[in-house]
Amino acid sequence: MYARSTTVRGDPQKIDDAVRYVRDEVMPAVQQMSGCVGLSMLCDRESGRCIVTTAWADESAMHATEEAVRPMRERLAEMYDGQREINEWEIAILHRMHEAPDGACTRVTWTRADPAEMDRVVDTVRMALLPRLEDLDGFCSVSVMVNRDNGMCALAATYMTRDAMSGSREAVSKMRDEFTQQLGMEVLDIAEFDLALAHLRVPETV
């Protein structure tokens, strides 16, 4: 499975308008496209950063929809007064313990590794990291998306509440340090978001 993420950085005061637009117009349109298996939206109300991710059954379905989604992507950036960044990913891992409730929050960690080591990275996350994440209070789910061409990786862990996410920071920081040092990975960014929309039919990969 594959995913396309659109990151928009804009006016924090316009986040609610952006969420309504994605929920009421983008999501119904995308869900009708062949091969779509879901959409999610993350929002940081302090920085004004939003990430809309669409998931696809395969790479060809994702690429076939590029022209159809482009106007919606441009409209979102315009109404949000923001700059946009597009990334395409392979969904390497998706694991759910619980469905995300209203009020759920997500921490995303972006890293870079040697592209030749991506299989090892994914296997290590699956075997060593997932069991430890499952033990954290309030943990709901985790996804790992990778770009095998440039070695980029985005790990998104969702928690039932913001308090649960905040309470996990120290333990997750230790895991992150251990994991990235073991695999020679560079941490590029870490950010915490409200999970504004989560309508995914992506099956478990664990």
C-alpha positions as a Markdown table, in Angstrom:
| # | Residue | x | y | z |
|---|---|---|---|---|
| 1 | Met | 0.0 | 0.0 | 0.0 |
| 2 | Tyr | 1.1 | 3.6 | -0.7 |
| 3 | Ala | 0.3 | 7.0 | 0.6 |
| 4 | Arg | 0.6 | 10.6 | -0.6 |
| 5 | Ser | 1.0 | 13.3 | 2.1 |
| 6 | Thr | 0.4 | 17.0 | 1.6 |
| 7 | Thr | 1.8 | 19.2 | 4.3 |
| 8 | Val | 0.6 | 22.8 | 4.4 |
| 9 | Arg | 2.0 | 25.5 | 6.7 |
| 10 | Gly | -0.4 | 28.4 | 7.1 |
| 11 | Asp | -2.5 | 30.6 | 9.3 |
| 12 | Pro | -3.3 | 28.8 | 12.6 |
| 13 | Gln | -6.6 | 30.8 | 12.7 |
| 14 | Lys | -7.8 | 29.0 | 9.5 |
| 15 | Ile | -7.3 | 25.5 | 10.7 |
| 16 | Asp | -11.0 | 24.9 | 11.4 |
| 17 | Asp | -11.8 | 26.1 | 7.9 |
| 18 | Ala | -9.2 | 23.7 | 6.4 |
| 19 | Val | -10.6 | 20.8 | 8.4 |
| 20 | Arg | -14.1 | 21.5 | 7.2 |
| 21 | Tyr | -12.9 | 21.7 | 3.6 |
| 22 | Val | -11.0 | 18.4 | 3.7 |
| 23 | Arg | -13.9 | 16.7 | 5.6 |
| 24 | Asp | -16.8 | 18.0 | 3.5 |
| 25 | Glu | -15.2 | 18.2 | 0.0 |
| 26 | Val | -11.9 | 16.5 | -0.3 |
| 27 | Met | -12.6 | 13.3 | 1.5 |
| 28 | Pro | -15.8 | 12.4 | -0.3 |
| 29 | Ala | -14.2 | 13.1 | -3.6 |
| 30 | Val | -11.1 | 11.1 | -2.9 |
| 31 | Gln | -13.0 | 8.1 | -1.4 |
| 32 | Gln | -14.7 | 7.7 | -4.8 |
| 33 | Met | -11.4 | 7.3 | -6.6 |
| 34 | Ser | -10.3 | 3.9 | -7.6 |
| 35 | Gly | -7.9 | 2.3 | -5.2 |
| 36 | Cys | -8.4 | 4.8 | -2.3 |
| 37 | Val | -8.2 | 3.1 | 1.1 |
| 38 | Gly | -8.6 | 6.2 | 3.3 |
| 39 | Leu | -7.7 | 9.7 | 4.4 |
| 40 | Ser | -6.3 | 11.2 | 7.5 |
| 41 | Met | -5.6 | 14.8 | 8.6 |
| 42 | Leu | -3.2 | 16.0 | 11.4 |
| 43 | Cys | -3.3 | 19.6 | 12.7 |
| 44 | Asp | -1.0 | 21.6 | 14.9 |
| 45 | Arg | -3.0 | 24.5 | 16.1 |
| 46 | Glu | 0.0 | 26.4 | 17.4 |
| 47 | Ser | 2.3 | 26.3 | 14.4 |
| 48 | Gly | -0.5 | 26.1 | 11.7 |
| 49 | Arg | 1.0 | 22.9 | 10.1 |
| 50 | Cys | -1.5 | 20.5 | 8.7 |
| 51 | Ile | -0.8 | 17.1 | 7.0 |
| 52 | Val | -3.4 | 15.5 | 4.8 |
| 53 | Thr | -2.6 | 11.9 | 3.9 |
| 54 | Thr | -4.4 | 9.8 | 1.4 |
| 55 | Ala | -3.8 | 6.0 | 1.3 |
| 56 | Trp | -3.9 | 3.8 | -1.8 |
| 57 | Ala | -4.1 | 0.1 | -2.5 |
| 58 | Asp | -1.0 | 0.3 | -4.8 |
| 59 | Glu | 1.4 | 2.7 | -6.3 |
| 60 | Ser | -0.3 | 2.8 | -9.7 |
| 61 | Ala | -3.6 | 3.9 | -8.1 |
| 62 | Met | -1.8 | 6.7 | -6.2 |
| 63 | His | -0.1 | 7.9 | -9.4 |
| 64 | Ala | -3.3 | 7.6 | -11.5 |
| 65 | Thr | -5.1 | 10.1 | -9.2 |
| 66 | Glu | -2.4 | 12.8 | -9.2 |
| 67 | Glu | -4.1 | 15.1 | -11.7 |
| 68 | Ala | -7.5 | 14.6 | -10.0 |
| 69 | Val | -6.3 | 15.7 | -6.6 |
| 70 | Arg | -4.1 | 18.5 | -7.7 |
| 71 | Pro | -6.9 | 21.2 | -7.8 |
| 72 | Met | -8.1 | 20.2 | -4.3 |
| 73 | Arg | -4.5 | 20.4 | -3.0 |
| 74 | Glu | -4.0 | 23.8 | -4.5 |
| 75 | Arg | -7.4 | 25.0 | -3.1 |
| 76 | Leu | -6.4 | 23.9 | 0.4 |
| 77 | Ala | -3.1 | 25.8 | 0.2 |
| 78 | Glu | -4.9 | 28.9 | -1.1 |
| 79 | Met | -7.6 | 29.0 | 1.5 |
| 80 | Tyr | -5.1 | 28.3 | 4.2 |
| 81 | Asp | -2.6 | 31.0 | 3.0 |
| 82 | Gly | 0.1 | 28.3 | 3.2 |
| 83 | Gln | 2.9 | 26.7 | 1.3 |
| 84 | Arg | 2.6 | 23.0 | 0.5 |
| 85 | Glu | 5.0 | 20.1 | 0.4 |
| 86 | Ile | 4.1 | 16.8 | -1.3 |
| 87 | Asn | 5.6 | 13.4 | -0.3 |
| 88 | Glu | 4.9 | 9.9 | -1.6 |
| 89 | Trp | 5.4 | 6.9 | 0.6 |
| 90 | Glu | 5.2 | 3.1 | 0.9 |
| 91 | Ile | 3.1 | 2.1 | 3.9 |
| 92 | Ala | 5.5 | -0.4 | 5.4 |
| 93 | Ile | 3.7 | -0.9 | 8.8 |
| 94 | Leu | 0.2 | -0.2 | 10.1 |
| 95 | His | -0.7 | -1.6 | 13.5 |
| 96 | Arg | -3.8 | -0.8 | 15.5 |
| 97 | Met | -4.5 | -1.8 | 19.1 |
| 98 | His | -7.5 | 0.5 | 19.4 |
| 99 | Glu | -9.5 | 2.8 | 17.2 |
| 100 | Ala | -8.6 | 6.4 | 17.7 |
| 101 | Pro | -11.4 | 8.2 | 19.6 |
| 102 | Asp | -12.4 | 11.9 | 19.4 |
| 103 | Gly | -9.6 | 13.9 | 21.0 |
| 104 | Ala | -6.8 | 11.5 | 19.8 |
| 105 | Cys | -3.4 | 13.0 | 19.1 |
| 106 | Thr | -0.5 | 11.8 | 17.0 |
| 107 | Arg | 3.3 | 12.3 | 17.3 |
| 108 | Val | 5.2 | 12.1 | 14.0 |
| 109 | Thr | 9.0 | 11.4 | 13.8 |
| 110 | Trp | 10.7 | 12.0 | 10.5 |
| 111 | Thr | 14.1 | 10.3 | 10.0 |
| 112 | Arg | 16.5 | 9.5 | 7.2 |
| 113 | Ala | 18.5 | 6.3 | 6.8 |
| 114 | Asp | 20.7 | 4.6 | 4.2 |
| 115 | Pro | 18.1 | 3.6 | 1.5 |
| 116 | Ala | 19.8 | 0.2 | 1.3 |
| 117 | Glu | 18.9 | -0.4 | 5.0 |
| 118 | Met | 15.2 | 0.2 | 4.7 |
| 119 | Asp | 14.2 | -3.5 | 5.1 |
| 120 | Arg | 16.3 | -3.7 | 8.2 |
| 121 | Val | 14.7 | -0.5 | 9.6 |
| 122 | Val | 11.2 | -1.8 | 9.0 |
| 123 | Asp | 12.0 | -5.2 | 10.5 |
| 124 | Thr | 13.5 | -3.6 | 13.6 |
| 125 | Val | 10.5 | -1.4 | 14.1 |
| 126 | Arg | 8.2 | -4.4 | 13.7 |
| 127 | Met | 10.1 | -6.8 | 16.0 |
| 128 | Ala | 11.7 | -4.5 | 18.6 |
| 129 | Leu | 9.8 | -1.2 | 18.8 |
| 130 | Leu | 6.1 | -2.2 | 18.4 |
| 131 | Pro | 5.9 | -4.4 | 21.5 |
| 132 | Arg | 7.3 | -1.5 | 23.6 |
| 133 | Leu | 4.9 | 1.0 | 22.1 |
| 134 | Glu | 2.0 | -1.3 | 22.9 |
| 135 | Asp | 2.9 | -1.1 | 26.6 |
| 136 | Leu | 2.5 | 2.7 | 26.7 |
| 137 | Asp | -0.7 | 4.0 | 28.4 |
| 138 | Gly | -3.2 | 5.3 | 25.9 |
| 139 | Phe | -1.4 | 3.9 | 22.8 |
| 140 | Cys | -3.8 | 3.4 | 19.9 |
| 141 | Ser | -1.9 | 2.7 | 16.7 |
| 142 | Val | 1.3 | 3.3 | 14.7 |
| 143 | Ser | 2.2 | 3.6 | 11.1 |
| 144 | Val | 5.5 | 3.6 | 9.4 |
| 145 | Met | 5.9 | 5.1 | 5.9 |
| 146 | Val | 9.1 | 4.9 | 4.0 |
| 147 | Asn | 10.6 | 6.2 | 0.8 |
| 148 | Arg | 13.1 | 3.6 | -0.5 |
| 149 | Asp | 14.6 | 6.0 | -2.9 |
| 150 | Asn | 15.9 | 8.6 | -0.5 |
| 151 | Gly | 15.8 | 6.7 | 2.9 |
| 152 | Met | 13.1 | 9.0 | 4.4 |
| 153 | Cys | 10.9 | 7.5 | 7.0 |
| 154 | Ala | 7.8 | 8.9 | 8.9 |
| 155 | Leu | 6.6 | 7.1 | 12.0 |
| 156 | Ala | 3.3 | 8.2 | 13.3 |
| 157 | Ala | 2.1 | 7.0 | 16.8 |
| 158 | Thr | -1.4 | 7.9 | 17.9 |
| 159 | Tyr | -2.6 | 8.1 | 21.5 |
| 160 | Met | -6.1 | 8.3 | 22.9 |
| 161 | Thr | -5.6 | 11.8 | 24.5 |
| 162 | Arg | -3.1 | 14.6 | 24.5 |
| 163 | Asp | -2.3 | 13.7 | 28.1 |
| 164 | Ala | -1.4 | 10.2 | 27.1 |
| 165 | Met | 0.8 | 11.4 | 24.3 |
| 166 | Ser | 2.5 | 13.9 | 26.6 |
| 167 | Gly | 3.0 | 11.2 | 29.2 |
| 168 | Ser | 4.8 | 9.0 | 26.7 |
| 169 | Arg | 7.4 | 11.6 | 25.7 |
| 170 | Glu | 10.2 | 10.4 | 28.1 |
| 171 | Ala | 9.8 | 6.7 | 27.3 |
| 172 | Val | 9.5 | 7.4 | 23.5 |
| 173 | Ser | 12.6 | 9.6 | 23.6 |
| 174 | Lys | 14.7 | 6.8 | 25.0 |
| 175 | Met | 13.3 | 4.3 | 22.4 |
| 176 | Arg | 14.0 | 6.8 | 19.6 |
| 177 | Asp | 17.6 | 7.4 | 20.7 |
| 178 | Glu | 18.3 | 3.7 | 21.0 |
| 179 | Phe | 16.6 | 2.8 | 17.7 |
| 180 | Thr | 18.2 | 5.6 | 15.6 |
| 181 | Gln | 21.7 | 5.0 | 17.0 |
| 182 | Gln | 21.4 | 1.3 | 16.4 |
| 183 | Leu | 20.4 | 1.8 | 12.8 |
| 184 | Gly | 22.5 | 4.9 | 12.0 |
| 185 | Met | 19.4 | 7.1 | 11.3 |
| 186 | Glu | 19.2 | 10.8 | 11.4 |
| 187 | Val | 16.2 | 12.4 | 13.2 |
| 188 | Leu | 15.0 | 15.2 | 10.9 |
| 189 | Asp | 11.9 | 16.5 | 12.8 |
| 190 | Ile | 9.4 | 15.6 | 15.6 |
| 191 | Ala | 6.0 | 17.1 | 15.9 |
| 192 | Glu | 2.8 | 16.6 | 17.8 |
| 193 | Phe | -0.7 | 17.0 | 16.3 |
| 194 | Asp | -4.4 | 16.7 | 16.9 |
| 195 | Leu | -5.8 | 13.8 | 14.8 |
| 196 | Ala | -8.6 | 15.9 | 13.1 |
| 197 | Leu | -9.7 | 13.2 | 10.6 |
| 198 | Ala | -9.1 | 9.4 | 10.5 |
| 199 | His | -11.0 | 7.5 | 7.9 |
| 200 | Leu | -8.8 | 4.6 | 6.9 |
| 201 | Arg | -9.5 | 1.2 | 5.5 |
| 202 | Val | -5.9 | 0.2 | 5.4 |
| 203 | Pro | -5.5 | -3.4 | 6.6 |
| 204 | Glu | -3.1 | -4.4 | 9.4 |
| 205 | Thr | 0.4 | -5.2 | 8.2 |
| 206 | Val | 1.5 | -6.8 | 11.5 |
